[in-house]
Amino acid sequence: MRFPRDIDDFDGHVTVLARAHGPGAAAAYCHEVLAADRIPATMSRAHALVQAGCYHEMASELQEARTAFAAAVDDGGRSYPDARCYLAGWMLEHGEEVAGRRLAKAIRADRPDDFTVYRQIGDAFETIGDLAEATRWLTAGATRHLAEHGPGLGTSMLLLARRGVRRLQGFTEDEYDLMVAPPA
């Protein structure tokens, strides 16, 4: 096994493996790294577990994905975004909707500063067809990010996603939508 030097090396190698040999090979590599005596200093076990879960999900290995996401949450290490987002999204999308909603509620109660948390949970709610809840998540994230960081990439990503979900609901444009609307 090729042991990664750091998080960037790990992420790059996993991506290459997934493209060349499929997501199952990438997930297997993540587990090989996790089984080693050490993890590169610049990454956490939670990060490797989240990556494993994502690649298991891409390979339609759904229970393995859930197990990896839950282990990442239990590990408590740093992942981007919060590992709980991956588990909540998995739960919402794969038959554990009540538990997924409960976990999403706990995440929201923590008032995360990371805009990708709001985007990921909003996307999960959109995927299951709960557009109202997706809009709530994306609006909360955009409001918080705009207030704390001003306009920028994070705010724009949230507002663009929000605009799309609102359009699916048949809403007319509001002041947030107009911030990212293309010029007429």
Phi and psi restraints in degrees (value plus and minus 20) as a CYANA .aco file:
   2 ARG   PHI    -107.5   -67.5
   2 ARG   PSI      92.2   132.2
   3 PHE   PHI    -103.7   -63.7
   3 PHE   PSI     112.0   152.0
   4 PRO   PHI     -91.4   -51.4
   4 PRO   PSI     125.5   165.5
   5 ARG   PHI     -95.7   -55.7
   5 ARG   PSI     -58.3   -18.3
   6 ASP   PHI    -177.6  -137.6
   6 ASP   PSI    -195.8  -155.8
   7 ILE   PHI     -83.1   -43.1
   7 ILE   PSI     -59.1   -19.1
   8 ASP   PHI     -85.1   -45.1
   8 ASP   PSI     -61.5   -21.5
   9 ASP   PHI     -83.5   -43.5
   9 ASP   PSI     -63.0   -23.0
  10 PHE   PHI     -80.0   -40.0
  10 PHE   PSI     -72.9   -32.9
  11 ASP   PHI     -80.4   -40.4
  11 ASP   PSI     -61.6   -21.6
  12 GLY   PHI     -83.7   -43.7
  12 GLY   PSI     -64.3   -24.3
  13 HIS   PHI     -86.7   -46.7
  13 HIS   PSI     -60.3   -20.3
  14 VAL   PHI     -82.4   -42.4
  14 VAL   PSI     -62.0   -22.0
  15 THR   PHI     -83.0   -43.0
  15 THR   PSI     -64.4   -24.4
  16 VAL   PHI     -82.3   -42.3
  16 VAL   PSI     -64.7   -24.7
  17 LEU   PHI     -79.5   -39.5
  17 LEU   PSI     -64.5   -24.5
  18 ALA   PHI     -82.1   -42.1
  18 ALA   PSI     -62.0   -22.0
  19 ARG   PHI     -89.2   -49.2
  19 ARG   PSI     -60.7   -20.7
  20 ALA   PHI    -101.9   -61.9
  20 ALA   PSI     -55.7   -15.7
  21 HIS   PHI    -147.6  -107.6
  21 HIS   PSI     -20.2    19.8
  22 GLY   PHI      78.2   118.2
  22 GLY   PSI     143.2   183.2
  23 PRO   PHI     -85.0   -45.0
  23 PRO   PSI     -47.2    -7.2
  24 GLY   PHI     -83.2   -43.2
  24 GLY   PSI     -59.3   -19.3
  25 ALA   PHI     -86.3   -46.3
  25 ALA   PSI     -58.5   -18.5
  26 ALA   PHI     -85.3   -45.3
  26 ALA   PSI     -63.3   -23.3
  27 ALA   PHI     -82.3   -42.3
  27 ALA   PSI     -61.8   -21.8
  28 ALA   PHI     -81.7   -41.7
  28 ALA   PSI     -61.0   -21.0
  29 TYR   PHI     -81.6   -41.6
  29 TYR   PSI     -63.3   -23.3
  30 CYS   PHI     -75.9   -35.9
  30 CYS   PSI     -63.7   -23.7
  31 HIS   PHI     -88.6   -48.6
  31 HIS   PSI     -53.8   -13.8
  32 GLU   PHI     -83.2   -43.2
  32 GLU   PSI     -63.8   -23.8
  33 VAL   PHI     -82.8   -42.8
  33 VAL   PSI     -62.6   -22.6
  34 LEU   PHI     -84.4   -44.4
  34 LEU   PSI     -51.3   -11.3
  35 ALA   PHI     -98.2   -58.2
  35 ALA   PSI     -35.2     4.8
  36 ALA   PHI     -87.5   -47.5
  36 ALA   PSI     143.6   183.6
  37 ASP   PHI     -88.0   -48.0
  37 ASP   PSI     -40.0     0.0
  38 ARG   PHI    -162.4  -122.4
  38 ARG   PSI     138.5   178.5
  39 ILE   PHI    -137.3   -97.3
  39 ILE   PSI     122.3   162.3
  40 PRO   PHI     -72.0   -32.0
  40 PRO   PSI     122.8   162.8
  41 ALA   PHI     -78.9   -38.9
  41 ALA   PSI     -47.8    -7.8
  42 THR   PHI    -107.7   -67.7
  42 THR   PSI     -16.6    23.4
  43 MET   PHI    -155.2  -115.2
  43 MET   PSI     145.4   185.4
  44 SER   PHI    -131.3   -91.3
  44 SER   PSI     142.1   182.1
  45 ARG   PHI     -80.5   -40.5
  45 ARG   PSI     -57.3   -17.3
  46 ALA   PHI     -78.8   -38.8
  46 ALA   PSI     -59.3   -19.3
  47 HIS   PHI     -82.4   -42.4
  47 HIS   PSI     -66.6   -26.6
  48 ALA   PHI     -84.1   -44.1
  48 ALA   PSI     -57.2   -17.2
  49 LEU   PHI     -86.9   -46.9
  49 LEU   PSI     -61.5   -21.5
  50 VAL   PHI     -82.1   -42.1
  50 VAL   PSI     -65.0   -25.0
  51 GLN   PHI     -80.8   -40.8
  51 GLN   PSI     -63.5   -23.5
  52 ALA   PHI     -78.5   -38.5
  52 ALA   PSI     -65.8   -25.8
  53 GLY   PHI     -80.8   -40.8
  53 GLY   PSI     -62.6   -22.6
  54 CYS   PHI     -82.0   -42.0
  54 CYS   PSI     -63.9   -23.9
  55 TYR   PHI     -92.6   -52.6
  55 TYR   PSI     -53.9   -13.9
  56 HIS   PHI     -81.4   -41.4
  56 HIS   PSI     -62.8   -22.8
  57 GLU   PHI     -83.1   -43.1
  57 GLU   PSI     -62.7   -22.7
  58 MET   PHI     -81.9   -41.9
  58 MET   PSI     -51.2   -11.2
  59 ALA   PHI    -107.0   -67.0
  59 ALA   PSI     -11.5    28.5
  60 SER   PHI      41.5    81.5
  60 SER   PSI       7.3    47.3
  61 GLU   PHI    -118.1   -78.1
  61 GLU   PSI      53.4    93.4
  62 LEU   PHI     -88.4   -48.4
  62 LEU   PSI     -60.8   -20.8
  63 GLN   PHI     -89.2   -49.2
  63 GLN   PSI     -55.8   -15.8
  64 GLU   PHI     -84.1   -44.1
  64 GLU   PSI     -57.8   -17.8
  65 ALA   PHI     -82.6   -42.6
  65 ALA   PSI     -67.3   -27.3
  66 ARG   PHI     -79.7   -39.7
  66 ARG   PSI     -64.2   -24.2
  67 THR   PHI     -80.6   -40.6
  67 THR   PSI     -63.2   -23.2
  68 ALA   PHI     -86.1   -46.1
  68 ALA   PSI     -63.8   -23.8
  69 PHE   PHI     -83.1   -43.1
  69 PHE   PSI     -63.1   -23.1
  70 ALA   PHI     -84.3   -44.3
  70 ALA   PSI     -59.2   -19.2
  71 ALA   PHI     -85.3   -45.3
  71 ALA   PSI     -56.1   -16.1
  72 ALA   PHI     -83.9   -43.9
  72 ALA   PSI     -61.8   -21.8
  73 VAL   PHI     -83.9   -43.9
  73 VAL   PSI     -67.0   -27.0
  74 ASP   PHI     -82.4   -42.4
  74 ASP   PSI     -54.8   -14.8
  75 ASP   PHI     -81.7   -41.7
  75 ASP   PSI     -59.3   -19.3
  76 GLY   PHI      58.3    98.3
  76 GLY   PSI     -18.5    21.5
  77 GLY   PHI     -95.5   -55.5
  77 GLY   PSI     153.4   193.4
  78 ARG   PHI     -96.0   -56.0
  78 ARG   PSI     112.1   152.1
  79 SER   PHI    -162.0  -122.0
  79 SER   PSI     141.5   181.5
  80 TYR   PHI    -145.4  -105.4
  80 TYR   PSI     100.0   140.0
  81 PRO   PHI     -92.6   -52.6
  81 PRO   PSI    -189.6  -149.6
  82 ASP   PHI     -63.8   -23.8
  82 ASP   PSI     109.0   149.0
  83 ALA   PHI     -76.2   -36.2
  83 ALA   PSI     -47.8    -7.8
  84 ARG   PHI     -82.4   -42.4
  84 ARG   PSI     -47.2    -7.2
  85 CYS   PHI     -82.3   -42.3
  85 CYS   PSI     -61.9   -21.9
  86 TYR   PHI     -85.5   -45.5
  86 TYR   PSI     -64.0   -24.0
  87 LEU   PHI     -86.8   -46.8
  87 LEU   PSI     -64.0   -24.0
  88 ALA   PHI     -81.6   -41.6
  88 ALA   PSI     -64.3   -24.3
  89 GLY   PHI     -81.1   -41.1
  89 GLY   PSI     -63.4   -23.4
  90 TRP   PHI     -80.6   -40.6
  90 TRP   PSI     -67.0   -27.0
  91 MET   PHI     -80.1   -40.1
  91 MET   PSI     -66.9   -26.9
  92 LEU   PHI     -80.1   -40.1
  92 LEU   PSI     -60.7   -20.7
  93 GLU   PHI    -107.8   -67.8
  93 GLU   PSI     -32.2     7.8
  94 HIS   PHI    -150.4  -110.4
  94 HIS   PSI      19.2    59.2
  95 GLY   PHI      71.7   111.7
  95 GLY   PSI     -14.1    25.9
  96 GLU   PHI    -139.0   -99.0
  96 GLU   PSI      31.0    71.0
  97 GLU   PHI     -81.6   -41.6
  97 GLU   PSI     -61.3   -21.3
  98 VAL   PHI     -82.4   -42.4
  98 VAL   PSI     -66.0   -26.0
  99 ALA   PHI     -85.9   -45.9
  99 ALA   PSI     -58.1   -18.1
 100 GLY   PHI     -84.0   -44.0
 100 GLY   PSI     -62.1   -22.1
 101 ARG   PHI     -84.6   -44.6
 101 ARG   PSI     -59.7   -19.7
 102 ARG   PHI     -84.6   -44.6
 102 ARG   PSI     -62.9   -22.9
 103 LEU   PHI     -87.1   -47.1
 103 LEU   PSI     -61.3   -21.3
 104 ALA   PHI     -80.8   -40.8
 104 ALA   PSI     -60.1   -20.1
 105 LYS   PHI     -82.8   -42.8
 105 LYS   PSI     -60.3   -20.3
 106 ALA   PHI     -86.0   -46.0
 106 ALA   PSI     -58.9   -18.9
 107 ILE   PHI     -83.2   -43.2
 107 ILE   PSI     -66.0   -26.0
 108 ARG   PHI     -84.1   -44.1
 108 ARG   PSI     -55.7   -15.7
 109 ALA   PHI     -82.9   -42.9
 109 ALA   PSI     -45.9    -5.9
 110 ASP   PHI     -97.5   -57.5
 110 ASP   PSI     -26.4    13.6
 111 ARG   PHI      28.7    68.7
 111 ARG   PSI      41.5    81.5
 112 PRO   PHI     -80.5   -40.5
 112 PRO   PSI     126.0   166.0
 113 ASP   PHI    -109.2   -69.2
 113 ASP   PSI     -36.5     3.5
 114 ASP   PHI    -100.7   -60.7
 114 ASP   PSI      96.3   136.3
 115 PHE   PHI     -83.0   -43.0
 115 PHE   PSI     -46.6    -6.6
 116 THR   PHI     -88.3   -48.3
 116 THR   PSI     -43.5    -3.5
 117 VAL   PHI     -82.3   -42.3
 117 VAL   PSI     -68.9   -28.9
 118 TYR   PHI     -83.9   -43.9
 118 TYR   PSI     -59.4   -19.4
 119 ARG   PHI     -86.2   -46.2
 119 ARG   PSI     -65.7   -25.7
 120 GLN   PHI     -86.2   -46.2
 120 GLN   PSI     -63.8   -23.8
 121 ILE   PHI     -89.1   -49.1
 121 ILE   PSI     -60.6   -20.6
 122 GLY   PHI     -77.9   -37.9
 122 GLY   PSI     -63.9   -23.9
 123 ASP   PHI     -82.8   -42.8
 123 ASP   PSI     -59.1   -19.1
 124 ALA   PHI     -83.3   -43.3
 124 ALA   PSI     -62.8   -22.8
 125 PHE   PHI     -85.9   -45.9
 125 PHE   PSI     -57.2   -17.2
 126 GLU   PHI     -82.7   -42.7
 126 GLU   PSI     -61.1   -21.1
 127 THR   PHI     -79.7   -39.7
 127 THR   PSI     -57.6   -17.6
 128 ILE   PHI    -108.5   -68.5
 128 ILE   PSI     -16.6    23.4
 129 GLY   PHI      68.0   108.0
 129 GLY   PSI     -12.9    27.1
 130 ASP   PHI    -111.3   -71.3
 130 ASP   PSI      58.6    98.6
 131 LEU   PHI     -88.5   -48.5
 131 LEU   PSI     -52.0   -12.0
 132 ALA   PHI     -83.7   -43.7
 132 ALA   PSI     -64.0   -24.0
 133 GLU   PHI     -90.4   -50.4
 133 GLU   PSI     -56.4   -16.4
 134 ALA   PHI     -80.0   -40.0
 134 ALA   PSI     -64.0   -24.0
 135 THR   PHI     -82.3   -42.3
 135 THR   PSI     -62.0   -22.0
 136 ARG   PHI     -79.8   -39.8
 136 ARG   PSI     -65.6   -25.6
 137 TRP   PHI     -83.8   -43.8
 137 TRP   PSI     -67.4   -27.4
 138 LEU   PHI     -87.0   -47.0
 138 LEU   PSI     -56.3   -16.3
 139 THR   PHI     -87.7   -47.7
 139 THR   PSI     -65.0   -25.0
 140 ALA   PHI     -80.4   -40.4
 140 ALA   PSI     -63.5   -23.5
 141 GLY   PHI     -84.8   -44.8
 141 GLY   PSI     -64.5   -24.5
 142 ALA   PHI     -84.3   -44.3
 142 ALA   PSI     -63.2   -23.2
 143 THR   PHI     -81.2   -41.2
 143 THR   PSI     -67.7   -27.7
 144 ARG   PHI     -85.9   -45.9
 144 ARG   PSI     -67.3   -27.3
 145 HIS   PHI     -85.7   -45.7
 145 HIS   PSI     -59.8   -19.8
 146 LEU   PHI     -84.0   -44.0
 146 LEU   PSI     -62.9   -22.9
 147 ALA   PHI     -86.4   -46.4
 147 ALA   PSI     -57.3   -17.3
 148 GLU   PHI    -113.7   -73.7
 148 GLU   PSI     -46.0    -6.0
 149 HIS   PHI    -145.7  -105.7
 149 HIS   PSI     -29.7    10.3
 150 GLY   PHI      55.5    95.5
 150 GLY   PSI    -194.1  -154.1
 151 PRO   PHI     -86.9   -46.9
 151 PRO   PSI     128.1   168.1
 152 GLY   PHI     150.5   190.5
 152 GLY   PSI    -189.9  -149.9
 153 LEU   PHI     -79.7   -39.7
 153 LEU   PSI     -68.2   -28.2
 154 GLY   PHI     -79.8   -39.8
 154 GLY   PSI     -67.0   -27.0
 155 THR   PHI     -81.9   -41.9
 155 THR   PSI     -64.8   -24.8
 156 SER   PHI     -82.4   -42.4
 156 SER   PSI     -61.2   -21.2
 157 MET   PHI     -81.3   -41.3
 157 MET   PSI     -63.8   -23.8
 158 LEU   PHI     -85.9   -45.9
 158 LEU   PSI     -63.7   -23.7
 159 LEU   PHI     -87.6   -47.6
 159 LEU   PSI     -56.4   -16.4
 160 LEU   PHI     -85.9   -45.9
 160 LEU   PSI     -63.3   -23.3
 161 ALA   PHI     -84.0   -44.0
 161 ALA   PSI     -62.8   -22.8
 162 ARG   PHI     -80.8   -40.8
 162 ARG   PSI     -64.8   -24.8
 163 ARG   PHI     -79.2   -39.2
 163 ARG   PSI     -63.1   -23.1
 164 GLY   PHI     -83.2   -43.2
 164 GLY   PSI     -63.0   -23.0
 165 VAL   PHI     -87.0   -47.0
 165 VAL   PSI     -60.1   -20.1
 166 ARG   PHI     -84.5   -44.5
 166 ARG   PSI     -58.0   -18.0
 167 ARG   PHI     -82.2   -42.2
 167 ARG   PSI     -60.5   -20.5
 168 LEU   PHI     -81.4   -41.4
 168 LEU   PSI     -46.9    -6.9
 169 GLN   PHI    -108.5   -68.5
 169 GLN   PSI     -24.5    15.5
 170 GLY   PHI      62.0   102.0
 170 GLY   PSI      -3.5    36.5
 171 PHE   PHI     -96.4   -56.4
 171 PHE   PSI     129.5   169.5
 172 THR   PHI     -99.7   -59.7
 172 THR   PSI     142.1   182.1
 173 GLU   PHI     -86.0   -46.0
 173 GLU   PSI     120.3   160.3
 174 ASP   PHI    -134.7   -94.7
 174 ASP   PSI    -192.1  -152.1
 175 GLU   PHI     -82.8   -42.8
 175 GLU   PSI     -54.7   -14.7
 176 TYR   PHI     -88.4   -48.4
 176 TYR   PSI     -62.9   -22.9
 177 ASP   PHI     -79.9   -39.9
 177 ASP   PSI     -59.4   -19.4
 178 LEU   PHI     -87.1   -47.1
 178 LEU   PSI     -42.2    -2.2
 179 MET   PHI     -86.4   -46.4
 179 MET   PSI     -45.4    -5.4
 180 VAL   PHI    -141.8  -101.8
 180 VAL   PSI     -11.2    28.8
 181 ALA   PHI     -91.5   -51.5
 181 ALA   PSI     122.6   162.6
 182 PRO   PHI     -88.0   -48.0
 182 PRO   PSI     131.6   171.6
 183 PRO   PHI     -82.5   -42.5
 183 PRO   PSI     124.9   164.9
